[in-house]
């Protein structure tokens, strides 16, 4: 048994979609969530910058006693997780777009990927696509501007609706039957995506799979918390706390952190 918290970091507030899945599956675990919103989005930064930001976030969480760290950011995973695993002693859980299930299950032989530039241009994404989607028509789309709107509290704005209409049209025209969400901010777009996409299109994100992998790694390393006590869930951001709090439905206090 290990009562230390699980650490989770993202380039901003989007990783709370991952936190919710982990919290639902592992309600006994204490968590610390770190939103590096002042530096969002990571998807437009170079690999060295992404690694340096991931180091900063990781060291903060390790100093808080975290027993495992979830890199709740597709861009940070694809660019930095190999370095983090080689450098630090705690287990890391990463995230990458769920290309495999989409490619294996498509009936129209066309799938869409909505992700950041940093994820789509990464070696890991290229490798995964090559392994599982080489014979599938993959329509890739950079979600330019989406993270910024979410981070500024404009999730259901006219600007967001306009961007999504533009980004999804080539996918609809290509008759996709799966849309893979390649950024942890994007599950919050679900109501908008459902309205725009044809009914037969299935939307896939990585949240549940990440939660299951987190549980498996905790079990493997004997790190599960089996105490049935009230859990502590702490949320930190270096930007406007109200945006993060709104996605948590104000159930949890959000602290501003100057880092």
Secondary structure by P-SEA (a helix, b strand, c coil): cccbbbbbbcccccaaaaaaaaaaacccccbbbbbcccccccccccaaaaaaaaaaaaaaaaaacccbbbcccaaaaaccaaaaaacccbbbbbbccaaaaaaacccccbbbbbbcccccccaaaaaaaaacccccccccccccaaaaaaaacccccaaaaaaaaaaaaaaaaacccbbbbcccccccaaaaaaacccccbbbbbcaaaaaaaaaaaaaaaccccccccbbbbbbbbcccaaaaaaaacccbbbbbbcc
